[in-house]
Amino acid sequence: MNAHRKLRWYRFDVARRIRNLEGPELIQVLEEILEDIKTKKYDKFGIFRQFMTQIEDVILETKTKPKSKSREYDPFQIKRSGDGRIVLFGLSNVGKSTLMNAISNTQVKTGDYLHTTRTALGGTCEYESVKIQLIDVPGFIDYRADWRISTQILRIARTCDAILMVIDLSLDVLKQYAFLTSQLERAKILNEGLSPYKIGIVATKGDLPKSRLNFEILQKKTNFDIFPISSENPISLEQLKYYLFRLLEVIRIYTKAPHSKIDYSDPIICPEGVTVDEISRKIHKDLQKYFHFAKVWGDSVDFGGQHVGRSHELKDKDVVEIILNK
């Protein structure tokens, strides 16, 4: 497993460990994570060192955060939910809220004027049993890097599994792209084109004049995947849900008990590259102790019910049955 794949799995596990934690409890867990990375010698990889820097920043922010009243409202605090979390990151009035309304279960206020969205807003987009939490944050105003709430926007971005830059194809795409990537670099989310986060681009207003030309200009400028969209096109909206699923780099694994039917109602959501050993650990810790072999049905094997070992790498929608030593 290469460093990027290791990090995807590691970040996936970390996100679940720190979910809903705050204050001293959060600091303690994050410090344990830093030690774990060093113990496993993952810090020899540059991309893990970037991740460690981000963890250290969160620890520092938590330690220096002023004490507040226990029930004080934070308009940028969105409780994590779902199987993955994606932030919509762009300038004001590029269509983030319209996009979110079209593919999620929420209704965000929209308007043809700057700064319609004033707080962070959360919604859920569902793609074939995978629940994706979308966070719509206020857009940057007029390319101002010193805007007073820009730090809150970047703070939200650091809590997500993936960052979706939203770029308006009817405007200057190179100026938008340069500004957004500079903000990510400033927040240490992006460093020399590398990031421990998955980053993608949705190009909105693809039905307007010059959108095709601007799309081609943007393609030549970036190595990030770009998905062009028109909110008026329902087919492209459904295709966008698949794009978000792929952006998270997760897969669905179904489990089956011996002599039982396959349970398709509640898949295990995990990063790409997951092994049978990791799945058995998620089901129950004793499965690793008494593991004999596994039967697998799906794209990762040559035939249904093939016997595989612990290190077998699974693919999306595989079915796994664990066989234990008697």
Backbone bond lengths (Angstrom), bond angles and torsions (degrees), N, CA, C in turn:
res aa  C-N    CA-C-N  psi(-1)  N-CA   C-N-CA  omega(-1)  CA-C   N-CA-C  phi
1 M - - - 1.463 - - 1.529 108.91 -
2 N 1.366 117.35 124.73 1.458 119.65 -177.23 1.531 110.98 -76.88
3 A 1.338 115.79 173.46 1.463 120.66 -173.05 1.526 112.41 -62.37
4 H 1.343 117.36 -40.35 1.457 119.71 -178.92 1.526 110.59 -64.88
5 R 1.317 116.94 -39.87 1.462 120.32 179.79 1.523 110.48 -69.65
6 K 1.334 116.75 -39.92 1.465 120.34 175.75 1.526 110.47 -57.96
7 L 1.329 115.16 -43.69 1.458 119.26 -177.34 1.522 111.43 -66.58
8 R 1.336 117.62 -39.17 1.459 120.27 179.07 1.525 110.19 -59.37
9 W 1.335 115.65 -46.02 1.460 119.29 179.17 1.531 110.29 -65.01
10 Y 1.324 116.37 -42.91 1.463 120.71 -177.00 1.525 110.87 -64.44
11 R 1.337 118.26 -45.73 1.454 122.13 179.62 1.524 110.81 -63.28
12 F 1.330 116.52 -37.64 1.452 121.62 178.54 1.526 109.78 -59.63
13 D 1.333 116.27 -43.54 1.461 121.60 -179.75 1.531 111.00 -70.34
14 V 1.337 117.13 -40.84 1.464 121.71 179.68 1.531 110.72 -61.77
15 A 1.342 116.71 -43.06 1.462 120.84 -178.50 1.526 111.09 -57.04
16 R 1.327 115.86 -37.76 1.454 119.31 -179.81 1.528 112.07 -77.17
17 R 1.319 117.40 -29.91 1.469 120.03 178.92 1.526 112.12 -69.60
18 I 1.341 116.54 -36.03 1.466 119.01 -174.48 1.519 112.89 -97.80
19 R 1.337 117.10 0.70 1.456 120.37 -178.75 1.536 109.95 -56.73
20 N 1.330 115.27 128.77 1.474 123.60 177.46 1.537 114.04 69.66
21 L 1.341 118.52 7.28 1.461 120.03 176.85 1.526 110.18 -87.91
22 E 1.323 116.38 152.45 1.460 120.73 175.74 1.522 109.32 -155.79
23 G 1.338 116.31 168.06 1.454 121.71 176.24 1.514 113.79 60.79
24 P 1.345 117.83 -145.54 1.468 122.49 -176.96 1.529 113.58 -57.70
25 E 1.333 116.62 -34.09 1.470 119.64 179.65 1.524 110.74 -65.40
26 L 1.331 116.96 -41.54 1.458 121.07 177.46 1.521 110.97 -64.49
27 I 1.333 117.11 -44.41 1.466 121.75 179.55 1.524 110.77 -59.28
28 Q 1.326 116.98 -44.71 1.466 120.86 -179.16 1.518 111.76 -60.56
29 V 1.334 116.57 -45.62 1.469 120.07 -179.07 1.523 110.47 -66.38
30 L 1.328 118.05 -41.24 1.462 121.05 -179.95 1.524 111.01 -65.09
31 E 1.320 117.61 -38.08 1.463 120.65 177.35 1.535 110.34 -66.78
32 E 1.317 117.23 -36.58 1.468 120.77 175.24 1.528 111.17 -64.35
33 I 1.321 116.49 -36.68 1.466 121.37 178.62 1.530 110.48 -66.03
34 L 1.336 116.73 -42.13 1.468 120.10 177.06 1.521 111.13 -59.75
35 E 1.330 117.18 -43.23 1.469 121.01 178.42 1.521 111.61 -65.23
36 D 1.326 115.67 -37.38 1.467 119.94 179.66 1.531 111.01 -64.75
37 I 1.330 116.02 -40.27 1.470 120.35 178.18 1.522 110.05 -61.88
38 K 1.334 116.89 -42.60 1.470 120.76 179.67 1.522 110.90 -67.54
39 T 1.342 117.16 -41.51 1.466 121.26 -179.10 1.525 110.98 -62.08
40 K 1.328 115.58 -40.05 1.475 120.17 -179.87 1.524 112.26 -82.54
41 K 1.347 115.89 -1.30 1.468 123.21 178.11 1.527 112.67 61.82
42 Y 1.346 115.24 28.07 1.465 119.09 175.11 1.529 110.80 -72.55
43 D 1.351 116.53 -18.51 1.458 119.25 -177.31 1.526 112.91 -69.75
44 K 1.330 116.88 -3.36 1.473 119.16 174.66 1.533 111.02 -75.33
45 F 1.343 116.36 -14.38 1.463 121.28 178.03 1.524 109.48 -92.84
46 G 1.322 116.80 130.96 1.460 120.97 -178.35 1.511 113.24 -58.19
47 I 1.326 117.51 -38.11 1.459 120.57 -176.86 1.530 111.04 -69.48
48 F 1.346 117.31 -28.81 1.461 120.79 174.52 1.531 110.31 -73.95
49 R 1.339 116.69 -34.77 1.469 118.98 177.73 1.533 110.31 -64.06
50 Q 1.344 116.96 -37.24 1.462 120.39 174.78 1.520 110.39 -61.26
51 F 1.332 116.05 -42.77 1.464 121.13 179.69 1.527 110.06 -62.85
52 M 1.336 117.03 -40.51 1.464 121.04 178.54 1.535 110.85 -63.01
53 T 1.337 116.50 -39.65 1.465 120.51 178.08 1.525 110.74 -60.84
54 Q 1.334 116.15 -40.66 1.463 120.14 178.97 1.528 111.08 -66.20
55 I 1.324 116.61 -39.50 1.464 120.12 177.35 1.526 109.92 -63.16
56 E 1.331 116.11 -43.00 1.473 120.26 178.82 1.532 110.90 -62.34
57 D 1.347 117.12 -36.63 1.462 120.52 177.21 1.530 111.21 -64.42
58 V 1.331 116.40 -40.94 1.468 120.52 179.08 1.536 110.26 -65.32
59 I 1.338 116.37 -40.67 1.468 120.25 177.56 1.527 110.60 -61.12
60 L 1.341 116.10 -45.48 1.462 120.51 179.85 1.525 111.25 -62.95
61 E 1.355 116.32 -44.21 1.461 120.29 179.35 1.529 110.71 -61.46
62 T 1.338 116.24 -41.07 1.466 120.54 -178.86 1.520 110.93 -67.24
63 K 1.350 116.86 -39.47 1.467 120.40 -179.74 1.525 112.12 -68.72
64 T 1.331 116.88 -34.81 1.467 120.48 -175.26 1.520 113.14 -95.64
65 K 1.330 117.19 -2.58 1.471 120.54 -179.41 1.521 109.52 -66.33
66 P 1.327 118.16 127.21 1.473 120.36 -179.82 1.521 111.28 -61.46
67 K 1.330 115.81 143.13 1.462 119.65 177.17 1.518 108.83 -69.08
68 S 1.330 114.64 137.53 1.460 119.59 -178.10 1.516 109.57 -128.97
69 K 1.301 115.27 170.59 1.449 119.57 177.48 1.522 108.87 -62.45
70 S 1.312 116.46 143.45 1.462 121.48 -172.04 1.508 113.31 -59.00
71 R 1.324 118.28 -28.41 1.456 120.31 -176.74 1.522 111.94 -112.79
72 E 1.308 117.46 20.67 1.459 120.51 179.31 1.522 110.05 -66.10
73 Y 1.311 117.52 133.43 1.459 123.06 -175.89 1.524 111.11 -78.48
74 D 1.299 116.66 128.79 1.458 122.46 176.24 1.527 108.02 -113.02
75 P 1.353 118.15 107.26 1.462 120.63 -175.92 1.524 113.95 -67.41
76 F 1.343 117.01 -7.89 1.456 119.81 179.32 1.536 111.87 -109.49
77 Q 1.331 116.90 7.58 1.459 120.54 -179.26 1.528 108.73 -95.60
78 I 1.327 117.33 110.22 1.464 122.48 178.62 1.525 107.98 -116.07
79 K 1.318 116.80 120.86 1.456 121.00 179.60 1.525 110.17 -65.00
80 R 1.320 115.51 132.68 1.462 120.73 -177.82 1.521 110.06 -69.35
81 S 1.340 116.06 141.48 1.448 121.77 176.76 1.517 109.45 -153.23
82 G 1.337 115.48 170.18 1.458 119.95 176.31 1.515 113.33 78.95
83 D 1.331 115.22 -168.68 1.457 122.70 -175.46 1.525 113.09 -98.50
84 G 1.302 116.59 -5.80 1.461 121.75 178.60 1.519 108.59 -171.23
85 R 1.312 116.33 155.64 1.477 121.34 -172.90 1.525 108.96 -130.36
86 I 1.334 116.21 123.66 1.464 121.79 -177.52 1.526 108.92 -125.28
87 V 1.327 116.53 132.60 1.458 120.98 177.36 1.523 109.29 -101.33
88 L 1.352 115.89 138.21 1.469 122.00 174.86 1.524 107.02 -91.80
89 F 1.324 116.34 118.96 1.460 123.15 -165.80 1.525 108.27 -125.66
90 G 1.338 117.52 113.13 1.461 118.83 -178.54 1.512 112.08 -168.95
91 L 1.325 115.29 -175.71 1.453 119.94 177.13 1.521 110.12 -81.68
92 S 1.321 116.25 169.04 1.452 120.73 -179.03 1.527 110.67 -67.80
93 N 1.338 114.47 140.82 1.465 122.07 172.89 1.524 114.30 68.54
94 V 1.365 116.95 28.90 1.468 119.06 176.32 1.528 111.76 -97.19
95 G 1.348 116.95 -1.23 1.457 119.74 175.16 1.515 115.04 106.19
96 K 1.342 118.03 16.18 1.474 120.24 -179.02 1.530 111.57 -63.17
97 S 1.316 116.57 -48.18 1.462 120.30 -176.98 1.521 111.77 -67.24
98 T 1.321 116.83 -39.79 1.464 120.75 176.80 1.524 110.32 -61.45
99 L 1.311 115.44 -41.91 1.459 121.15 178.56 1.525 110.66 -63.22
100 M 1.322 116.54 -44.89 1.463 120.52 -179.17 1.527 110.96 -63.76
101 N 1.318 117.43 -41.71 1.459 120.82 178.38 1.526 111.65 -61.01
102 A 1.329 115.93 -34.23 1.468 120.70 -174.71 1.523 112.99 -74.00
103 I 1.348 117.86 -26.93 1.471 118.35 -173.20 1.524 113.79 -121.98
104 S 1.339 118.23 0.68 1.460 119.34 -177.98 1.527 110.48 -122.53
105 N 1.341 115.14 179.92 1.464 121.07 -177.47 1.521 112.31 -93.91
106 T 1.315 117.14 20.61 1.462 120.32 -177.87 1.521 110.19 -122.42
107 Q 1.310 116.14 163.53 1.449 121.66 176.35 1.520 108.81 -124.76
108 V 1.333 115.03 104.88 1.466 121.64 -179.93 1.519 108.48 -93.41
109 K 1.329 116.18 139.00 1.461 120.47 178.38 1.524 109.72 -63.09
110 T 1.329 116.21 134.23 1.464 120.61 179.24 1.523 109.60 -126.10
111 G 1.329 115.56 161.68 1.452 119.94 177.93 1.511 110.81 -173.70
112 D 1.327 116.56 158.09 1.460 120.68 -178.80 1.525 110.45 -89.62
113 Y 1.329 116.41 48.31 1.458 120.75 175.90 1.516 107.58 -145.31
114 L 1.310 116.96 160.92 1.454 121.37 -173.64 1.524 112.11 -69.14
115 H 1.333 114.17 145.68 1.464 121.69 170.27 1.530 113.00 63.32
116 T 1.362 116.86 44.81 1.458 120.11 176.14 1.522 110.02 -67.25
117 T 1.344 117.34 -44.17 1.463 122.01 177.50 1.528 108.94 -82.71
118 R 1.345 116.62 125.18 1.463 120.73 -174.72 1.525 112.93 -114.24
119 T 1.318 117.59 -12.68 1.453 121.34 177.33 1.519 108.72 -135.52
120 A 1.327 116.64 171.36 1.461 120.25 173.90 1.525 108.63 -75.64
121 L 1.326 117.02 135.41 1.456 122.35 -178.76 1.522 109.53 -128.95
122 G 1.319 116.69 138.07 1.460 120.73 -177.30 1.514 112.40 -112.50
123 G 1.318 116.44 148.41 1.461 122.89 175.39 1.518 109.40 -152.10
124 T 1.325 116.56 168.67 1.460 120.87 -178.17 1.515 110.68 -120.75
125 C 1.325 114.94 129.84 1.461 123.27 173.72 1.524 107.27 -110.42
126 E 1.335 117.45 129.54 1.466 120.10 -177.66 1.520 110.52 -111.37
127 Y 1.334 114.59 129.99 1.466 120.13 175.79 1.530 108.49 -129.32
128 E 1.323 116.97 106.66 1.465 123.30 174.85 1.532 112.53 45.05
129 S 1.317 116.25 62.49 1.471 124.19 176.29 1.524 113.95 78.60
130 V 1.314 118.75 -5.85 1.467 121.53 177.58 1.527 108.99 -99.34
131 K 1.318 116.12 120.98 1.468 121.19 -179.53 1.528 109.05 -97.14
132 I 1.319 115.77 117.53 1.459 122.23 -176.55 1.523 108.73 -108.97
133 Q 1.326 116.07 120.32 1.459 120.14 177.36 1.529 109.22 -84.44
134 L 1.326 115.95 125.70 1.462 121.93 177.28 1.515 109.09 -106.54
135 I 1.328 116.55 136.14 1.458 122.25 177.47 1.531 108.23 -117.20
136 D 1.315 115.35 117.93 1.468 121.57 176.38 1.528 107.93 -98.24
137 V 1.318 116.52 119.21 1.461 120.80 -179.62 1.529 109.51 -111.29
138 P 1.337 117.87 159.19 1.468 119.46 177.84 1.526 111.04 -56.43
139 G 1.307 115.59 141.09 1.459 119.22 178.18 1.516 111.27 -75.88
140 F 1.334 115.63 152.67 1.469 120.02 174.77 1.530 108.78 -67.80
141 I 1.315 116.27 139.20 1.460 120.82 -177.20 1.531 110.73 -95.02
142 D 1.319 115.45 121.42 1.466 121.84 168.67 1.534 112.80 50.29
143 Y 1.338 115.91 38.67 1.469 122.07 174.92 1.533 112.83 61.59
144 R 1.315 117.25 28.63 1.467 120.19 -178.91 1.518 110.56 -88.19
145 A 1.328 116.99 109.48 1.459 121.50 179.40 1.526 111.63 -72.51
146 D 1.335 116.98 -19.64 1.463 119.85 -177.22 1.526 112.54 -97.62
147 W 1.329 117.08 13.98 1.454 120.98 179.60 1.522 109.55 -56.01
148 R 1.325 117.54 138.21 1.459 121.54 -167.09 1.528 114.26 -63.87
149 I 1.351 119.20 -24.11 1.471 118.54 -179.72 1.531 112.45 -107.40
150 S 1.329 117.00 13.18 1.468 118.91 -179.58 1.523 111.97 -63.53
151 T 1.348 116.90 -32.58 1.464 119.39 -179.94 1.528 110.85 -66.26
152 Q 1.344 117.96 -34.83 1.455 120.40 177.20 1.527 111.13 -67.18
153 I 1.326 116.51 -37.37 1.465 120.71 178.15 1.526 109.84 -62.15
154 L 1.331 116.07 -45.29 1.461 120.35 -179.82 1.529 110.93 -68.17
155 R 1.333 116.65 -32.56 1.469 119.89 177.45 1.529 110.18 -64.23
156 I 1.320 116.75 -42.47 1.461 120.44 177.14 1.523 110.32 -62.94
157 A 1.335 117.01 -41.87 1.466 120.76 -179.09 1.520 111.33 -58.79
158 R 1.345 116.96 -36.49 1.464 120.29 -178.48 1.528 112.55 -71.80
159 T 1.329 117.43 -14.10 1.468 119.69 179.09 1.525 112.32 -92.18
160 C 1.313 117.37 0.42 1.462 120.98 -174.25 1.530 112.04 -100.84
161 D 1.327 115.30 161.51 1.462 121.33 176.96 1.523 111.11 -83.64
162 A 1.320 116.15 -27.01 1.459 120.58 -179.10 1.518 109.25 -147.72
163 I 1.323 115.76 154.02 1.460 122.54 -179.35 1.518 108.25 -121.52
164 L 1.327 115.60 126.13 1.453 120.77 -178.65 1.518 108.66 -111.14
165 M 1.321 116.43 105.37 1.461 119.82 175.36 1.533 108.29 -74.08
166 V 1.321 115.84 129.15 1.468 121.37 179.82 1.519 107.38 -106.79
167 I 1.329 115.78 118.10 1.462 121.71 -175.01 1.526 109.84 -122.67
168 D 1.306 116.47 131.40 1.469 124.51 -177.25 1.533 109.04 -84.64
169 L 1.331 116.55 117.03 1.463 120.65 -177.86 1.526 113.37 -73.38
170 S 1.332 117.61 -10.18 1.463 119.14 179.32 1.525 112.35 -88.96
171 L 1.363 116.06 -5.10 1.460 120.97 -179.56 1.532 110.25 -115.30
172 D 1.328 117.24 -172.86 1.469 122.62 -179.50 1.532 109.05 -71.26
173 V 1.334 116.99 102.07 1.468 120.85 -173.79 1.522 112.11 -71.14
174 L 1.326 117.91 -33.14 1.465 119.96 -179.57 1.523 111.39 -69.30
175 K 1.326 116.96 -37.48 1.460 120.57 178.27 1.528 110.41 -67.11
176 Q 1.338 116.64 -42.62 1.471 120.52 177.70 1.522 110.85 -61.95
177 Y 1.320 116.15 -47.09 1.469 120.95 -177.02 1.530 111.29 -62.88
178 A 1.339 115.79 -44.05 1.467 119.80 -179.36 1.526 110.81 -62.95
179 F 1.326 117.23 -41.68 1.459 120.36 -178.80 1.534 111.36 -66.72
180 L 1.330 117.53 -46.04 1.466 120.98 -177.32 1.526 111.57 -65.60
181 T 1.327 117.46 -42.88 1.468 118.96 178.91 1.523 111.24 -67.17
182 S 1.330 116.99 -32.24 1.471 119.06 177.25 1.528 110.73 -66.31
183 Q 1.333 117.43 -35.76 1.462 121.15 176.66 1.532 110.80 -66.07
184 L 1.320 117.28 -40.88 1.466 121.31 178.40 1.527 110.73 -66.24
185 E 1.318 116.62 -37.16 1.473 119.93 176.99 1.524 110.56 -67.13
186 R 1.309 115.80 -40.33 1.470 120.75 179.15 1.533 111.23 -61.95
187 A 1.325 116.48 -34.28 1.465 121.32 180.00 1.526 112.43 -87.18
188 K 1.337 116.57 4.41 1.468 122.93 -179.25 1.522 112.23 62.73
189 I 1.326 115.85 24.93 1.459 121.29 174.79 1.520 109.66 -85.73
190 L 1.314 115.99 -29.42 1.459 123.03 179.86 1.520 108.46 -126.29
191 N 1.338 116.56 131.22 1.459 121.24 -178.52 1.516 109.36 -139.70
192 E 1.335 116.17 109.52 1.460 122.62 -179.23 1.528 111.30 53.53
193 G 1.325 114.82 42.82 1.456 120.87 177.14 1.516 115.17 82.23
194 L 1.336 118.22 -4.18 1.461 122.07 -179.32 1.515 110.47 -107.81
195 S 1.327 115.79 149.09 1.450 120.69 179.09 1.520 109.99 -153.55
196 P 1.342 117.42 141.83 1.469 119.67 173.34 1.521 111.86 -73.33
197 Y 1.335 116.41 -8.74 1.456 121.77 177.34 1.525 109.30 -97.44
198 K 1.316 115.57 154.22 1.458 120.21 171.84 1.519 107.58 -83.66
199 I 1.318 117.36 129.44 1.464 121.74 -177.42 1.526 109.44 -123.93
200 G 1.310 115.41 133.79 1.453 121.13 176.98 1.516 110.20 -136.99
201 I 1.329 116.09 176.01 1.466 121.53 -179.34 1.526 109.02 -132.23
202 V 1.321 116.29 131.13 1.460 121.48 167.02 1.523 107.22 -108.11
203 A 1.322 115.84 124.43 1.461 121.41 -179.71 1.523 108.23 -100.75
204 T 1.336 116.81 111.12 1.465 121.60 -174.54 1.527 111.87 -90.11
205 K 1.337 113.32 169.23 1.475 122.76 176.29 1.530 110.73 59.78
206 G 1.342 114.18 42.32 1.462 120.11 -178.27 1.508 114.46 -73.04
207 D 1.340 117.67 -3.06 1.463 121.08 179.26 1.526 112.59 -98.00
208 L 1.341 116.81 0.18 1.466 120.16 -177.21 1.530 111.57 -90.07
209 P 1.342 117.46 160.70 1.474 120.42 178.95 1.526 112.36 -56.35
210 K 1.320 116.68 144.49 1.464 125.71 178.86 1.534 113.66 70.18
211 S 1.329 117.56 2.38 1.464 119.20 -178.13 1.530 111.48 -64.81
212 R 1.332 117.38 -38.53 1.469 119.66 -179.96 1.526 111.12 -64.27
213 L 1.334 116.85 -43.37 1.462 120.68 179.42 1.529 110.52 -63.68
214 N 1.325 117.37 -44.43 1.461 120.71 179.59 1.530 112.05 -66.40
215 F 1.328 115.89 -33.10 1.467 119.63 176.33 1.525 110.28 -63.38
216 E 1.324 117.07 -43.69 1.464 121.34 179.09 1.527 110.95 -64.99
217 I 1.332 117.45 -37.51 1.472 121.21 177.13 1.527 109.94 -63.14
218 L 1.326 116.81 -43.39 1.463 121.53 -179.86 1.528 111.31 -65.93
219 Q 1.313 116.51 -39.54 1.466 120.90 178.57 1.525 111.91 -57.94
220 K 1.341 116.43 -39.55 1.461 120.72 -178.80 1.532 112.20 -72.10
221 K 1.340 116.26 -21.24 1.464 120.52 -174.62 1.524 113.02 -88.51
222 T 1.334 117.90 -29.89 1.466 120.50 -170.62 1.513 112.93 -122.56
223 N 1.331 115.27 155.05 1.463 121.58 172.55 1.528 111.97 -99.35
224 F 1.340 117.20 -4.86 1.454 120.57 177.74 1.528 110.04 -73.78
225 D 1.328 116.36 146.88 1.462 120.82 176.35 1.521 109.99 -64.79
226 I 1.327 116.42 137.38 1.466 121.82 -179.64 1.526 109.27 -118.88
227 F 1.330 115.67 132.73 1.455 120.14 176.12 1.528 108.26 -117.87
228 P 1.345 118.11 109.12 1.469 120.21 178.75 1.524 109.83 -79.41
229 I 1.338 116.26 143.83 1.460 119.02 -174.37 1.518 111.22 -150.17
230 S 1.324 114.11 151.27 1.457 122.14 167.35 1.516 106.89 -123.55
231 S 1.322 116.93 126.38 1.466 120.61 -178.61 1.522 112.14 -65.72
232 E 1.333 116.67 -13.00 1.457 120.72 178.66 1.525 112.01 -87.56
233 N 1.327 117.42 -5.60 1.466 121.66 -176.47 1.529 109.74 -106.39
234 P 1.349 119.02 104.07 1.465 121.02 -176.20 1.525 113.81 -63.46
235 I 1.335 117.43 -29.22 1.470 120.27 179.36 1.521 110.17 -66.72
236 S 1.336 116.33 -44.13 1.471 119.38 -179.81 1.522 110.87 -66.41
237 L 1.327 117.94 -29.61 1.459 120.70 178.21 1.526 111.23 -68.02
238 E 1.342 116.84 -40.61 1.464 119.78 176.48 1.528 110.72 -66.84
239 Q 1.320 116.79 -37.72 1.462 120.55 177.52 1.539 110.56 -66.40
240 L 1.329 116.31 -31.63 1.463 120.41 177.97 1.532 110.85 -63.86
241 K 1.316 117.86 -38.13 1.470 120.97 178.54 1.527 110.13 -59.41
242 Y 1.330 116.52 -40.82 1.462 120.03 177.34 1.529 110.19 -66.11
243 Y 1.337 116.57 -38.94 1.462 120.98 177.93 1.529 110.72 -60.18
244 L 1.331 117.02 -42.00 1.474 121.05 179.38 1.528 110.38 -65.61
245 F 1.320 115.90 -40.26 1.463 120.53 176.98 1.528 110.33 -60.01
246 R 1.327 116.83 -44.69 1.463 121.10 179.51 1.527 111.01 -69.15
247 L 1.339 116.79 -32.80 1.463 120.74 179.60 1.523 111.00 -61.66
248 L 1.318 117.01 -37.17 1.461 121.35 -179.84 1.527 112.79 -72.61
249 E 1.329 116.57 -17.82 1.469 121.94 -179.77 1.526 111.50 55.48
250 V 1.328 114.80 48.35 1.458 120.64 175.70 1.524 109.34 -115.91
251 I 1.324 115.65 161.25 1.457 121.14 176.48 1.523 109.29 -133.09
252 R 1.339 115.94 164.16 1.463 122.10 178.72 1.525 108.98 -109.11
253 I 1.319 115.52 127.73 1.456 121.54 177.98 1.521 108.82 -118.58
254 Y 1.323 115.99 127.33 1.460 121.41 178.29 1.529 108.94 -99.75
255 T 1.315 115.42 147.26 1.460 119.86 -178.71 1.529 110.41 -114.09
256 K 1.320 113.84 156.31 1.465 120.59 -178.83 1.519 108.72 -143.61
257 A 1.320 116.88 125.37 1.462 120.87 173.95 1.531 108.83 -80.50
258 P 1.330 118.85 149.25 1.470 120.84 178.66 1.528 111.93 -53.45
259 H 1.333 115.25 135.62 1.469 122.93 177.76 1.525 112.63 63.78
260 S 1.314 116.67 23.60 1.463 121.06 179.24 1.524 109.72 -126.47
261 K 1.326 115.49 165.77 1.456 120.59 177.95 1.537 109.85 -78.61
262 I 1.316 115.07 158.92 1.466 120.69 178.60 1.524 109.42 -71.65
263 D 1.327 116.21 134.83 1.457 121.79 177.75 1.531 109.07 -92.68
264 Y 1.342 116.06 101.37 1.459 120.44 -179.42 1.535 112.11 -92.26
265 S 1.322 117.65 1.25 1.459 120.42 -173.46 1.520 113.89 -81.66
266 D 1.322 117.43 -26.03 1.465 119.67 -172.30 1.531 110.60 -142.93
267 P 1.343 117.73 78.77 1.467 119.65 -178.95 1.520 112.10 -68.78
268 I 1.314 116.40 155.98 1.460 121.55 171.52 1.529 106.73 -85.31
269 I 1.326 116.77 122.70 1.462 121.28 179.46 1.522 107.89 -95.13
270 C 1.317 116.47 124.34 1.462 120.63 -176.32 1.535 109.70 -148.98
271 P 1.323 117.86 164.92 1.469 121.00 -178.49 1.524 111.89 -67.17
272 E 1.311 115.87 154.60 1.463 120.92 172.29 1.526 109.64 -57.16
273 G 1.334 116.06 144.57 1.456 119.90 179.82 1.508 113.83 91.05
274 V 1.339 118.38 4.37 1.460 121.24 -179.67 1.527 110.03 -64.74
275 T 1.319 116.72 145.22 1.462 122.14 -179.50 1.524 110.59 -105.97
276 V 1.326 115.83 166.73 1.460 121.74 176.46 1.528 110.20 -58.48
277 D 1.337 116.63 -38.61 1.460 120.87 -179.85 1.527 111.07 -60.61
278 E 1.329 116.73 -43.21 1.465 120.61 -179.36 1.525 111.43 -69.01
279 I 1.329 116.96 -35.76 1.459 120.38 177.59 1.525 110.44 -67.32
280 S 1.327 117.73 -42.38 1.460 120.19 179.71 1.525 110.70 -62.37
281 R 1.344 116.63 -34.54 1.463 120.89 178.09 1.526 110.86 -66.84
282 K 1.341 116.26 -35.85 1.460 119.97 179.84 1.528 111.02 -70.70
283 I 1.343 116.91 -35.46 1.458 119.78 -179.04 1.524 110.53 -68.67
284 H 1.340 116.85 -52.65 1.464 121.60 179.34 1.523 108.87 -168.45
285 K 1.321 116.41 137.31 1.464 120.58 -175.81 1.523 112.38 -61.62
286 D 1.352 118.58 -29.84 1.468 120.76 -178.65 1.525 112.53 -70.23
287 L 1.343 116.29 -19.63 1.465 119.06 179.94 1.523 110.93 -64.65
288 Q 1.312 117.80 -33.07 1.464 120.45 177.41 1.523 110.92 -69.06
289 K 1.300 116.20 -38.37 1.458 121.00 -176.76 1.528 111.83 -65.82
290 Y 1.338 116.76 -39.49 1.469 120.81 -175.45 1.530 112.50 -108.61
291 F 1.333 116.80 15.20 1.466 121.54 -176.92 1.535 111.62 -60.86
292 H 1.332 116.19 132.33 1.474 121.94 176.01 1.526 109.70 -110.25
293 F 1.340 115.94 -59.12 1.464 121.67 172.76 1.521 106.62 -162.63
294 A 1.321 116.19 178.19 1.461 120.74 178.32 1.520 109.79 -129.60
295 K 1.310 116.15 149.11 1.460 122.21 170.21 1.526 107.71 -102.22
296 V 1.318 115.63 135.49 1.468 119.73 -177.21 1.522 109.81 -130.41
297 W 1.335 114.41 137.06 1.458 122.46 172.19 1.533 107.40 -118.85
298 G 1.323 117.81 134.00 1.462 119.38 177.72 1.513 112.99 140.64
299 D 1.331 115.63 -167.44 1.465 121.87 -173.24 1.527 113.53 -72.33
300 S 1.317 118.94 -15.49 1.468 119.91 -177.31 1.531 113.13 -83.97
301 V 1.334 117.05 -5.98 1.467 120.48 -178.20 1.525 110.27 -125.04
302 D 1.323 115.56 165.19 1.467 121.16 -178.14 1.514 112.86 -81.34
303 F 1.321 117.20 -25.43 1.464 120.70 179.30 1.526 108.99 -153.25
304 G 1.328 116.06 156.74 1.456 121.00 -176.81 1.517 113.22 -64.89
305 G 1.327 116.06 135.82 1.451 120.67 179.16 1.513 113.90 79.88
306 Q 1.333 117.08 16.55 1.468 120.85 -178.90 1.524 110.45 -63.93
307 H 1.350 115.76 138.60 1.459 121.27 177.98 1.531 109.47 -80.12
308 V 1.337 116.74 130.20 1.462 120.94 -179.18 1.530 108.95 -136.18
309 G 1.340 115.82 165.00 1.454 121.84 179.11 1.514 112.57 -98.62
310 R 1.315 115.85 -173.17 1.464 122.48 -176.39 1.526 113.26 -60.33
311 S 1.336 116.69 -36.98 1.461 120.05 -171.84 1.525 113.33 -84.78
312 H 1.315 117.78 1.21 1.468 120.31 -178.38 1.528 110.10 -63.12
313 E 1.332 116.80 130.11 1.456 123.03 -178.43 1.524 110.08 -90.12
314 L 1.315 115.99 128.10 1.462 121.77 -174.51 1.528 112.20 -93.75
315 K 1.326 115.31 161.19 1.458 121.42 178.49 1.520 109.70 -124.47
316 D 1.344 115.12 168.32 1.453 120.92 -175.72 1.525 112.11 -55.81
317 K 1.330 116.01 132.83 1.462 125.81 177.32 1.523 113.52 72.70
318 D 1.328 118.02 13.54 1.460 119.71 172.94 1.527 109.93 -64.63
319 V 1.338 114.92 151.25 1.466 122.16 174.81 1.525 107.57 -111.04
320 V 1.334 117.35 132.48 1.462 122.22 -176.10 1.522 110.56 -123.04
321 E 1.333 115.58 132.09 1.460 121.94 172.68 1.519 107.50 -123.91
322 I 1.329 117.04 121.10 1.456 122.55 -177.95 1.531 109.78 -90.25
323 I 1.332 116.41 127.25 1.459 122.16 177.22 1.541 108.22 -106.10
324 L 1.314 116.49 127.51 1.454 121.41 -175.02 1.529 111.58 -101.26
325 N 1.331 115.17 156.47 1.462 120.94 172.76 1.518 109.06 -66.35
326 K 1.302 117.13 139.72 1.463 120.57 178.73 1.519 109.61 -81.33
